[in-house]
Structure formats: C-alpha cells, structure tokens
Amino acid sequence: MLNEQLPHDGWLRIHQLAAGEVDFRIRQILPEYWDASTPCDEWDIYDLVAHCVIENMRVSLILEEAPFEEVMALNTEVVEEDPEMAWEVSWRNAVASFAAADLDEQVQLGQQAIPAIEFLRIRACDLAVHAWDLAVGLGVDERIDEEVVSAALPWARTRRDQMARMPELFDPPIQRVAQADPQTELLEIFGREV
C-alpha cells in the first residue's frame, strides 16, 4: 500500500493523478451545470472549480516564496472569463512547479513552515476530495483513482485529529462505526457524507 513513505517522485505522480481526476470531471461540465450544488457547503460547481484554480495558482507562488499577502490576494476574478482554461493552465503550472521544486525544503504556509513534500501531499489530497465533490455535483462517476486513494488514505488517517482541530480549513470528520471501503474512509475523514 502506498503511503507518505512513498518517495518524492511517487507523490509527484499522485498529485498529477489527482489533478487528472479533477480535470476529468471539469471536462464533463455543461453550461447549465455551473450553478449546481456540491457537497461543499455554500459552493456551487463554479465556486469549487474557482477554489481548485486558485489553490493551484498559489502553489507556484508559495514554492517561489512570494509574500503571504500576494499568495492570498488571488480571487475568483482569475477564473471569470474562462474557468475551464483557467483550470487547465493552473493545474499544469502546479504540476510543473512541484516537479521543479526541492521537496525537502521548507515552504511557508501563513505562519507555519512545512516541508514542500508535505505541501505536495496536502494538495494531492485536496484535489482528490474535490474531484469527488465535483462528481457528486455533476452526477457523474464518483470513483477516484485507486492509486490516489491508496496514497492519500494513510496520510489522512495520521492527520485526522489534527484536521478535526482546524474547522476553518476542514469539515469535521465523520465518525463511522462499521468498516468502510478506502475511498469512503478517506472522504469521511474530510467530513464528506458518502
């Protein structure tokens, strides 16, 4: 089973696969779907795509040590004209930025410094979960690539309690009594009702 002991190039692959999962759903958006609801409270399909684009754009800024104010200044204006093209450019740039980065170096996320490899893991997991959110909102295939789930789940399990203490960033984990399949367990750690 893949986990955070996966070598750096393995996590680069997982991140790219997770971006591909989001891309697969975005390519299925018909014009009338942009205002469809999603499992993310208060976000429709457009808002969710905008969030994914902005977070992708922040990757290169963070890896380039841009000032925090510049990183946080990005807003939905960057996707208004053509959300699909904004997504396409943003995910390819994010993949390239991580591939060019020294993943053992520290990066600054607000007041916290973490290794770039951990930032990569966070982004991969975020994309995987949002791929599912998009699938639910669009009513399309909800299965996430098994390789992505197998890498993301052990990472999420070890951070479940930490994420539960950060409600401003993560929905509270779902407490399940019965055993769940790996994708369901991953989604429930991220507070998704499956």
VOGU-3710 file (C-alpha; in Angstrom, 3 decimals, decimal comma):
1> mlneqlphdg> 0,000/0,000/0,000  1,213/3,468/-0,817  1,630/5,965/1,997  3,615/9,036/2,937  6,773/6,921/2,861  6,236/6,940/-0,883  9,290/8,549/-2,489  9,022/12,118/-3,627  8,572/11,175/-7,281  5,740/8,868/-6,205
11> wlrihqlaag> 3,935/11,786/-4,590  4,546/13,890/-7,690  2,739/11,159/-9,626  -0,117/11,022/-7,083  -0,552/14,808/-7,307  -0,670/14,640/-11,099  -3,188/11,771/-10,990  -5,349/13,690/-8,500  -5,284/16,749/-10,762  -6,296/14,432/-13,594
21> evdfrirqil> -9,290/13,282/-11,535  -10,476/16,885/-11,192  -9,751/17,521/-14,874  -11,861/14,502/-15,867  -14,870/15,969/-14,042  -14,347/19,542/-15,264  -14,405/18,312/-18,859  -17,925/16,997/-18,211  -19,368/20,357/-17,111  -22,169/21,505/-19,380
31> peywdastpc> -23,134/25,209/-19,322  -26,222/24,554/-17,194  -24,163/22,758/-14,504  -22,060/25,693/-13,312  -24,556/26,660/-10,612  -25,297/23,077/-9,484  -24,777/22,426/-5,772  -21,885/20,366/-4,407  -21,152/18,603/-1,096  -19,147/21,703/-0,118
41> dewdiydlva> -21,490/23,962/1,849  -22,239/27,211/0,022  -20,183/26,265/-3,058  -21,675/25,509/-6,434  -19,704/23,900/-9,273  -18,299/27,269/-10,367  -17,126/28,126/-6,832  -15,496/24,720/-6,437  -13,638/24,992/-9,740  -12,561/28,531/-8,819
51> hcvienmrvs> -11,225/27,230/-5,483  -9,223/24,498/-7,245  -7,796/27,012/-9,737  -6,802/29,496/-7,024  -5,148/26,804/-4,898  -3,223/25,579/-7,958  -2,082/29,128/-8,676  -0,923/29,531/-5,093  1,395/26,525/-5,479  3,957/28,319/-7,634
61> lileeapfee> 3,743/31,479/-5,516  4,334/29,531/-2,305  7,181/27,493/-3,804  8,741/30,740/-5,076  8,480/32,236/-1,552  6,128/35,023/-2,617  4,890/37,299/0,203  1,854/35,889/2,029  -0,227/38,916/1,013  0,433/38,166/-2,670
71> vmalntevve> -0,475/34,494/-2,206  -3,748/35,388/-0,505  -4,613/38,178/-2,948  -5,756/35,717/-5,617  -9,531/35,689/-6,009  -12,230/34,349/-8,302  -11,590/37,062/-10,891  -8,850/34,796/-12,261  -11,466/32,301/-13,497  -14,371/34,534/-14,534
81> edpemawevs> -13,577/34,798/-18,239  -12,900/31,107/-18,944  -12,997/28,746/-15,935  -12,025/25,672/-17,956  -8,963/27,335/-19,476  -8,001/28,811/-16,097  -8,155/25,300/-14,642  -6,090/23,839/-17,491  -3,312/26,405/-17,128  -3,344/26,309/-13,323
91> wrnavasfaa> -3,051/22,549/-12,876  -0,297/22,198/-15,452  1,638/25,030/-13,787  1,155/23,471/-10,340  2,434/20,086/-11,552  5,453/21,751/-13,187  6,185/23,869/-10,105  6,236/20,856/-7,793  8,380/18,900/-10,268  10,961/21,715/-10,308
101> adldeqvqlg> 10,956/22,273/-6,538  13,287/20,887/-3,892  10,678/18,946/-1,954  12,927/18,699/1,104  12,992/22,481/1,517  10,624/24,281/3,872  7,768/26,365/2,498  5,789/28,987/4,354  2,033/28,480/4,693  0,913/31,559/6,551
111> qqaipaiefl> 2,550/31,415/9,985  3,608/27,794/9,575  6,636/26,350/7,792  6,333/22,803/6,456  8,412/20,673/4,067  7,459/21,133/0,425  6,754/17,386/0,221  4,048/17,811/2,870  2,585/20,714/0,905  2,532/18,407/-2,140
121> riracdlavh> 0,672/15,733/-0,134  -1,868/18,304/1,072  -2,513/19,497/-2,463  -2,868/15,944/-3,802  -5,405/15,032/-1,110  -7,334/18,279/-1,580  -7,630/17,632/-5,313  -8,738/14,029/-4,779  -11,526/15,032/-2,399  -12,655/17,894/-4,619
131> awdlavglgv> -12,735/15,549/-7,623  -15,345/13,568/-5,694  -17,198/16,776/-4,770  -17,378/17,706/-8,445  -18,512/14,206/-9,418  -21,372/14,346/-6,912  -22,400/17,825/-8,027  -22,352/16,793/-11,674  -23,916/13,368/-11,144  -21,009/11,570/-12,846
141> derideevvs> -18,682/8,705/-11,864  -17,646/9,208/-8,230  -14,814/6,644/-8,150  -11,404/8,194/-7,520  -8,265/6,544/-8,897  -7,324/3,697/-6,536  -3,646/4,675/-6,569  -4,562/8,169/-5,361  -6,833/6,816/-2,614  -4,171/4,306/-1,511
151> aalpwartrr> -1,641/7,104/-1,081  -3,993/9,688/0,415  -5,715/7,472/2,987  -2,723/6,644/5,220  -1,702/10,314/5,120  -5,201/11,417/6,125  -5,503/8,791/8,871  -2,406/10,143/10,635  -3,748/13,713/10,423  -7,402/13,055/11,251
161> dqmarmpelf> -7,216/14,508/14,775  -5,182/17,490/13,602  -7,703/18,244/10,853  -10,569/17,950/13,347  -8,987/20,825/15,292  -8,959/23,058/12,193  -12,644/23,673/11,347  -11,724/26,793/9,384  -9,946/24,538/6,863  -11,575/21,114/7,149
171> dppiqrvaqa> -15,092/19,817/7,709  -15,311/17,705/10,888  -14,510/14,032/10,209  -17,474/11,672/10,060  -17,438/9,065/12,848  -18,329/5,668/11,385  -18,938/2,510/13,353  -18,807/-0,024/10,522  -15,767/-0,659/8,341  -15,753/1,481/5,195
181> dpqtelleif> -14,062/0,938/1,864  -10,858/3,015/1,418  -12,426/5,794/-0,677  -15,342/6,182/1,723  -12,996/6,277/4,709  -10,860/8,945/3,034  -13,893/11,072/2,220  -15,303/10,708/5,729  -12,008/11,862/7,246  -12,527/15,008/5,160
191> grev> -16,066/15,336/6,526  -17,932/14,096/3,470  -21,235/12,229/3,859  -20,984/9,338/1,425
//
